[in-house]
Amino acid sequence: MELKKIQFITHYNSKYNYLESALIALEGGIRFIQLRMKNSKHEEVIKVGKELKEECKKYNAQLIVDDYAYLVNEIGIDGVHLGLKDMPIDIARERLGNEKIIGGTANSFEEVLMQYNLGANYIGVGPFNHTTTKEHLSKILGLKGYEDIIEKCKKKNINVPIYAIGGIRLNDLEALKQTGVYGIAISSLILESSNPLETIKEIKNIWR
C-alpha cells in the first residue's frame, strides 16, 4: 500500500476540536489522517472516529487511530499508530491482519530497526524539534539525527517509510526533505497558523 507523504495528527486548541482540525487538513488536501485523542474515553474516540471516517471517505483519505488498536475494526478504519509503550506491532498485526496500516514510533536507529522487524508499515521518528503537543519528550533529533538514521537504514537495506515528526516549522521543510525522510507528520504547524489552508498549500508545494 502506498502511504501519503504528509500525515496530519489531530489535536485541539482554542479554535478547533479534534474533528474540526481533521476537516481543515482534509479540505486543504491532506489525505493521511491520524486521529490522536490521548486520554479520551473510548466512546468519544469511537464517536469522533466514525464521523471522521465518513469525511475521509469523501476525500478518499487514509485514516488511522493513535494507540487504540482494538478500536480499528469497530470504527472501520485503515489502521493504527502505536507508540513504544503501546501494544507491540507484531501483536497488533496478529489481531488486525496484513491489510491494515500499522505505524510505530522511534527515537533512534535501534528503535527503527526494532519496529521494522516487528512489521511496521511506517515509522514516525522524532522529535525533530521541541513540541508542545506531546508530553514526556524523547531526545531531540534535528537534521543530523535524521541523516544518521536514514544512512544506517540504507546500509541495512531497511526501506520502511520514515516520517519526521515533532515541532516542524515551515522553514524546516526544505532541509528535512534533503535528509531523505519519506514524509512528515504535522499538527501545530497547521492549527496554529493564521491561515491553515494557505499553510497546507505551502507545505504541499515544498513536499511534492
C-alpha positions as CSV (number, residue, x, y, z in Angstrom):
1,M,0.0,0.0,0.0
2,E,1.3,3.5,-0.8
3,L,1.2,5.9,2.1
4,K,0.6,9.6,1.6
5,K,3.7,11.6,2.5
6,I,2.0,14.2,4.6
7,Q,0.3,12.9,7.7
8,F,-1.9,15.2,9.8
9,I,-2.3,14.3,13.5
10,T,-5.5,15.7,15.1
11,H,-5.2,18.0,18.0
12,Y,-7.3,20.6,19.6
13,N,-6.8,24.2,20.7
14,S,-9.0,27.3,21.4
15,K,-10.1,27.4,17.8
16,Y,-10.6,23.8,16.8
17,N,-11.7,20.5,18.3
18,Y,-10.3,17.1,17.1
19,L,-12.9,16.7,14.3
20,E,-12.6,20.3,13.1
21,S,-8.8,20.0,13.0
22,A,-9.0,17.0,10.7
23,L,-11.6,18.6,8.5
24,I,-9.3,21.5,7.9
25,A,-6.5,19.1,6.9
26,L,-8.8,17.3,4.5
27,E,-10.1,20.5,3.0
28,G,-6.5,21.6,2.4
29,G,-5.7,18.4,0.5
30,I,-4.0,16.2,3.2
31,R,-5.0,12.6,2.6
32,F,-3.5,10.8,5.6
33,I,-5.1,11.5,9.0
34,Q,-4.1,10.1,12.4
35,L,-6.9,10.5,15.0
36,R,-5.0,11.2,18.2
37,M,-7.2,11.6,21.2
38,K,-4.9,10.8,24.2
39,N,-6.7,10.3,27.5
40,S,-10.2,10.4,25.9
41,K,-12.9,8.0,26.7
42,H,-13.3,5.1,24.3
43,E,-16.9,6.1,23.5
44,E,-15.7,9.5,22.5
45,V,-12.9,8.1,20.3
46,I,-15.4,5.8,18.6
47,K,-17.9,8.7,18.1
48,V,-15.4,11.1,16.5
49,G,-13.7,8.2,14.6
50,K,-16.9,7.2,12.9
51,E,-17.8,10.8,12.0
52,L,-14.3,11.4,10.6
53,K,-14.3,8.1,8.7
54,E,-17.3,9.3,6.7
55,E,-15.5,12.6,5.9
56,C,-12.3,10.7,4.9
57,K,-14.3,8.5,2.5
58,K,-15.5,11.7,0.7
59,Y,-11.8,12.7,0.1
60,N,-10.5,9.1,-0.4
61,A,-8.2,9.7,2.5
62,Q,-6.4,7.2,4.8
63,L,-7.5,7.3,8.4
64,I,-5.7,5.6,11.3
65,V,-6.2,6.0,15.1
66,D,-3.4,6.5,17.7
67,D,-2.9,3.8,20.3
68,Y,-6.4,2.2,20.3
69,A,-5.6,-0.9,18.1
70,Y,-8.7,-2.7,19.4
71,L,-11.0,0.1,18.1
72,V,-9.7,-0.1,14.4
73,N,-12.3,-2.7,13.3
74,E,-15.0,-1.3,15.5
75,I,-14.7,2.2,13.9
76,G,-13.9,0.6,10.5
77,I,-10.7,2.5,9.6
78,D,-7.4,1.8,7.9
79,G,-5.2,1.2,10.8
80,V,-3.4,2.3,13.9
81,H,-0.3,4.2,15.1
82,L,1.5,2.6,18.1
83,G,3.9,4.3,20.4
84,L,6.8,2.5,22.1
85,K,4.7,1.9,25.2
86,D,1.5,0.9,23.4
87,M,0.6,-2.6,22.1
88,P,3.6,-4.2,20.3
89,I,3.3,-4.0,16.5
90,D,3.5,-7.8,15.9
91,I,0.6,-8.4,18.4
92,A,-1.5,-5.7,16.6
93,R,-0.7,-7.3,13.3
94,E,-1.9,-10.7,14.5
95,R,-5.2,-9.1,15.6
96,L,-5.7,-6.8,12.6
97,G,-4.2,-8.7,9.7
98,N,-1.9,-7.7,6.8
99,E,-4.3,-5.2,5.2
100,K,-4.3,-2.7,7.9
101,I,-1.7,0.2,8.2
102,I,0.3,-0.2,11.4
103,G,2.7,2.6,12.2
104,G,5.3,2.8,15.0
105,T,7.2,5.4,16.9
106,A,11.0,5.6,17.2
107,N,13.7,8.0,18.5
108,S,16.8,6.1,17.4
109,F,18.1,3.8,14.7
110,E,17.9,0.9,17.2
111,E,14.2,1.6,17.7
112,V,13.6,2.0,14.0
113,L,15.2,-1.5,13.5
114,M,13.0,-3.0,16.2
115,Q,9.8,-1.5,14.8
116,Y,10.8,-2.6,11.3
117,N,11.4,-6.1,12.5
118,L,8.0,-6.2,14.2
119,G,6.4,-5.4,10.9
120,A,5.6,-1.6,10.9
121,N,4.3,-0.2,7.6
122,Y,5.9,3.2,8.5
123,I,7.8,4.7,11.4
124,G,7.3,8.1,12.9
125,V,10.7,9.2,14.0
126,G,11.2,12.2,16.3
127,P,11.0,14.6,17.8
128,F,12.7,16.8,15.2
129,N,12.4,19.8,17.5
130,H,10.7,20.8,20.7
131,T,7.0,20.4,20.5
132,T,4.1,21.3,22.9
133,T,1.7,18.7,21.6
134,K,3.4,15.8,23.3
135,E,4.3,15.1,26.9
136,H,7.5,13.3,28.0
137,L,9.6,14.2,25.0
138,S,12.4,12.0,23.8
139,K,15.7,13.5,22.8
140,I,15.5,16.0,20.0
141,L,17.0,14.6,16.7
142,G,17.4,17.7,14.5
143,L,18.5,17.3,10.9
144,K,21.7,15.4,11.8
145,G,19.7,12.8,13.7
146,Y,17.6,12.0,10.6
147,E,20.6,11.9,8.3
148,D,22.3,9.4,10.5
149,I,19.2,7.2,10.8
150,I,18.5,7.3,7.1
151,E,22.1,6.4,6.3
152,K,22.0,3.4,8.7
153,C,18.7,2.3,7.2
154,K,20.3,2.3,3.7
155,K,23.3,0.3,4.9
156,K,20.9,-2.4,6.4
157,N,18.6,-2.3,3.4
158,I,15.7,-1.1,5.6
159,N,13.3,0.6,3.2
160,V,10.4,1.3,5.6
161,P,8.9,4.9,5.2
162,I,10.3,7.2,7.8
163,Y,8.2,10.2,8.8
164,A,9.8,13.2,10.6
165,I,7.6,14.4,13.5
166,G,7.7,17.0,16.3
167,G,8.0,20.7,16.3
168,I,8.3,21.0,12.5
169,R,8.1,24.6,11.1
170,L,7.5,25.8,7.5
171,N,11.1,26.9,7.1
172,D,12.4,23.5,8.2
173,L,10.7,21.6,5.4
174,E,13.2,22.0,2.6
175,A,16.1,20.9,4.8
176,L,14.1,18.0,6.2
177,K,13.3,16.8,2.7
178,Q,17.0,16.7,1.9
179,T,17.7,14.3,4.8
180,G,15.9,11.6,2.8
181,V,12.9,11.1,5.1
182,Y,9.8,9.7,3.3
183,G,7.3,12.2,4.8
184,I,6.3,14.4,7.6
185,A,3.7,14.2,10.4
186,I,2.4,17.6,11.5
187,S,-0.3,19.2,13.7
188,S,0.6,22.5,15.3
189,L,2.2,23.8,12.1
190,I,-1.3,23.9,10.6
191,L,-3.5,24.5,13.7
192,E,-1.5,27.5,15.0
193,S,-1.3,29.1,11.6
194,S,-3.3,32.3,11.0
195,N,-4.3,30.8,7.6
196,P,-4.3,27.0,7.9
197,L,-5.4,26.3,4.2
198,E,-2.7,28.6,2.9
199,T,-0.1,26.9,5.1
200,I,-1.2,23.5,3.9
201,K,-0.8,24.8,0.3
202,E,2.8,25.9,1.1
203,I,3.6,22.6,2.8
204,K,2.3,20.6,-0.3
205,N,4.3,22.8,-2.7
206,I,7.5,22.0,-0.8
207,W,6.8,18.4,-0.2
208,R,5.8,17.3,-3.7
